[in-house]
Amino acid sequence: MEALSVADLTPDAFAPFGTIGMPLGDGAHGPGDLTGDVPLDLSQGKPRFYIMRLEGRAGLTFEQLARHDHVTQCLGTIDGLPWFIAVAPAEIAAPTLADIRAFRIPPKCFVALGRGTWHAGPYFTEGQRDFYNLELSDTNTADYTTCRLAAPARFAT
């Protein structure tokens, strides 16, 4: 099993995969390019914003990545604890371990994945966590492509 080194989340490091949403004052606007306001594409269907309860991800290992070609997906935790995500560029047809980058997502921010960005996660060390998720109502059925890795990977924490 390959261990992926986990990088701190920065706008520059995450730019090939999407943007980072950070806290802004009421009525304020971020630069919209790398942090703060995030560009969204929800034009291909009916948006769905919900709290996603995840269980059984405490092992920090994964064997496949998924992508959504028709939507930008926003993910963040509602409990203020850090979590992990692995990503690979959208333009790669079948990512390998060499293409994947792992990030630790700190509390009080979220990630907006660019359309087609490969991802595995959210992952965490607790038994159960709740995340907010903005995608389309049919993202996980009509816009869900997966790629299985040659061998399992894990987040090296």
N, C-alpha and C positions, 0 to 999 in steps of 0.2 A: 504494500500500500504506500502510495506516494504522499508525503506531507507537503502541503502548500504553505509557504510562509505568508503570514498575514500582514498586510500593509495598513498603516493608518489611513483613514479616509481624508483625502484632500481634493479640492476641486481639480487640480491638474492631473493627479493620478487617476481620478475617476472619469475624466472627460471623454476618453474613448468609449465609454459604456453608458454615459448618461450625465445627469446633473445631481447636485446635492441641494436639498431644501433645508434652509436654516431658519431659526426664529427671526422674525422681523417685528418691529413695532406695529401697532394697530394703524392701518392706513399706509404704512410704508411699503415701498417696492424695492426689491433687490435688483442687481444688475441684469438678471434674467439670462445670463450666459452660463455661469458655473455655479452660483449659489443664490439663495434667496428665492426669487420667483423662478419657477421651472417651466420650460416649454412643454405643453401637453398636446397630444394628438389623440382625441377621443372622437374623431370625425367618422370612423368606420362602423359605428354602431351605438347602442345605448350604453352610457356610462354606468358603472356599478361601483359604489363606494361602500365598503363594509368592514367589519371587524372579523378578521380571520383567526380562528383559534387553531394553533398547531401543537401537536404532541409528538413525542417519540423522535425528536431531532437532537437529543442531548449527546449522541455519539460523535457529532461533528464530522461524520463521514458521508460521502455521496458517491454515486456511480453514474449519474446522468445529469445533463443540463437540459433546460427547456428554453424556448424562445417564443415570442409573440410578435408576428410581423405587422400587425395592423393597429397596434396601440402602444403608447408609452405607459408603462406600469409604475405606479408609485407605491413604495413599501416603507413602513415605519412602525416602530413599536409604540404601544400605548402605555407601557409600564415604566419607561425611563431607564431601562437596562440596555447594555450593549448587546449586539448580535453580529452575526457573520453572514457574508454573502460571497459567492464565487461567481465571476463573470468572464465572458469571452466576447470578442468583437462580433458584431452582427454580420460583417462581410465574410466571415469564415463559415464554410458550408458544414463542416464537421470538426468541431474543436478537439484538440488533443490537450494533454496536460500542459504542454509548453505554451499554449494559447491562453490559459486560464490565469486570472489574477484573483486573489482572495483579499477581502477587506473586512476590517472590524468597523462596524457602524456604531458610533458613539450615541449616547442618549441625546435627545432633543434635536434630532435631525432626521431626515428621511432621504431615500434615494429615488430618483425618477429614472428608470431604465429607458434608454433609447429604443426605438422600434427595432425589433429583431435581435436585441442583445441577448446572448445566451446567459442563463443564470441558474445557479443552484442555491437555494436558500429562500427564506431566512433560516439560519441555524443558530443554535443557542445551547447553553449548558444546563438549563433548567428543564424540568419534566414537561412543562406546558407554558406557552406564551401566547399573548394576543397581539396581533398586528393590524394596522389599518392598511387597506389595499384598495387602490383605485385602478380599475381596468375596465373592460367592457363586459356586459352581462353574459356574453358567450365566449369570453377569452379562453376558458379552459376546455372548451369543446370544439369551437370552430377555428381557433387561432392558437393551436398548441402543438408545437413540433418538439420532439426530444432527440437527444443524441447520447448514446451510451458510451462511456469511457472504456478504454481497453482494460483498465484496472481501477479499483476504487481509489478515491483520494480523500484526504482528511485535512482539516484546518490545523496547522501547527500553532498552537496557542502558547 
